[in-house]
Amino acid sequence: MRDLDAMVVQLGGAGIDVEVDPEVYPNGRFAALADPEGNPVQLWEPSSTPQ
């Protein structure tokens, strides 16, 4: 995913709660939500800097 913030806004507009991890990790950023059946889903935006 290239733009985690845009995806969070889009999901929020659809009434879906998304929890963005405030920490930025060496491999990128993460957010968590649940699908309609309650299964956990994790979104990942890779780091923009090469490792």
N, C-alpha and C positions, 0 to 999 in steps of 0.2 A: 504494500500500500504506500503510495507516495505522499499522501497528505492526511495524516491521522486526525488532525483538528477538523478538517472539512468533513470527514466521515462521521466524526462525533456529532457535529452540528446536524448533518443530514439524518442520522439515526435519532437524535433528540427531537427533531422536527416530526418524526414519525411516532413519537411517544415512547421510544425505547431508552431505558436508562443505561448509560455507559459510564463506567468508572475508569478515568484515565490515571495511570500510575504517574505520580508527580516526579519520580526519578527518571533521569535519562541515563540509560545504560550504554556501555561501549558499543553494543550491537544495535542500539536504537531505542525506540519508545514503544510502550505497550498500553493497551486498554482492554477492559474486560466487560462482557455483557452476557446475557443469557438468551438462548433462542426461545421461541414460543412454548416449547416443551420443558423449559427450565434447564436445558443443558448448557454448560459453560462454553463461551466462545471467547477467544483471545485475538485481538487485533494487534498487528505489529507493523511499525514503520521503521525500516532499516535506517541505520545511521547514515548521514550524508557524507561522512568523512571515511575514507578508506582506512582499514585497520592494518 
